[in-house]
Amino acid sequence: MNNTEVSVKREKISLSRIISKLATHKIVVAIMFAVLTAIAAQISAPLPFSPVPICFGLVAVYMSGIFQKPQYALLSQMTYLVSGALGAPVFSGFKAGFAALFGPTGGYLFIYPIMAWIVSMSLNSNRSLAKENTQSKGWILLKAAIAICIAHVVLYLSGTMWLKMMTGTTFYSALVLAVFPFIPLDIVKILFCIFVMVPSRLNLAKYKEL
């Protein structure tokens, strides 16, 4: 084996190690966002007229999509759900287990990975990242806003249909229980993610380029 072949082989080994380290780092970050979701889920308040509590876990779900690539945003929320199903007290009110996952709020919980993926696709897919430097901050904020609103509509539909199935009530009654009371505070959460978290992610991207 000549010196050129040895050099190429060493470069390939170094490259594979770098890729492995990067992947490990991203997985660790995904786990951190799962932990953040678990912490945020405990900032909650039960409502006497609804089986669905007010919960700030959604902010962490959106953050996992804002700051991670799609596959890792999906991974973070899947990790959150699986850890809760296996007994870790990560759901709202420190609940855990399959009974909590498949309870009245299951329609919301199961959609978390999809929500994070939708938001991440708008900001962190390879196509979006390639175009980011040519787009204005306003356009990026608009993309994020549309994605978050779409994700939230999907959340409402999933949660409402699940609660309707669980309680045997009408679709409208499920909306009254699971959607209408939450809209004002959800608007605040969405605005916070759009105008605080997305700009933070853009600033972080600029920092990495320095």
ROVO-272150 format. One record per residue (C-alpha): z, x, y. Coordinates in steps of 0.2 Angstrom, whole numbers, plus 5000, padded with zeros to 4 digits. Layout:
<zalums>
ZXY;...
</zalums>
This chain:
<zalums>
500050005000;499550085017;500450085033;499449935040;499849825025;501649865026;501649825045;500849655042;502049615028;503549665039;502849555053;502649405041;504449425035;505149435053;504149285058;504749185043;506549235048;506349175066;505649015060;507048985048;508349025062;507448905074;507448765061;509348795057;509748795076;508848625078;509648555063;511348605070;510948525086;510448365077;512148365069;512948385086;512048235092;512648135077;514348185082;514048135100;513547965094;515047945084;516147995099;515247875111;515347735098;517247735100;517047695119;516947515115;517747345119;517747195108;517147025114;518146875109;516646765108;515546885099;515546995083;514647125092;515747235103;515247325120;514847505114;514247655123;513447735107;511747685113;511847815127;512047945114;510647875104;509447885119;510048065123;509648115105;507848055108;507748135126;508348305121;507648325104;505948325095;505548165086;505948225068;507648295074;508048145084;507748045069;508748165058;510248155070;510347965069;510047955050;511548085049;512647965059;512247815048;512347915031;514047995036;514747825041;514147745025;514947875015;516647845023;516747945039;517547835053;516047855065;515647675069;516347575083;518247555081;518347695069;517547585055;516647665040;515847625024;514547505018;515447355023;515447415041;513647465040;513047305032;514147195043;513747095059;513147245069;512047315055;510447255063;510947365078;511447515068;509947525056;508747535071;509647685079;508447815071;506947715076;507547705094;507847885095;506147925088;505247805100;506047895115;505748065108;503948025105;503647985123;504448145129;504548275116;503048255104;501848405104;500548305113;501848255127;502548425129;500748495130;500448385145;502148395153;501748535165;500248435172;501248275175;502348225190;504148195188;503848015192;502647995178;503748075166;505247955171;504047805170;503547855152;505347875147;505847705155;504447615146;504947705129;506847665132;506447485136;505347465121;506647535110;507947415118;506847265114;506747325096;508647345096;508847165102;507647095090;508347185075;510147145080;509746955083;508746935067;510147025057;511546915065;510546755062;510346805044;512246845042;512946695051;511546565047;511446515065;509946485075;508946625084;509446565101;511346555096;511146735089;510446785106;511946705115;513046805104;512146965102;511046995117;511346895133;513146955136;512647135135;511147135146;511947185163;512947335155;511447385145;510347395161;511647515168;511547625152;509647625153;509647675171;510847815168;509747885154;508247875164;508847945181;510148065175;509848115157;507948135158;507948235174;509348345165;508148375151;506748415163;507848545172;508348615155;506448635150;506148735166;507648845163;506948885146;505348945154;506149065165;
</zalums>
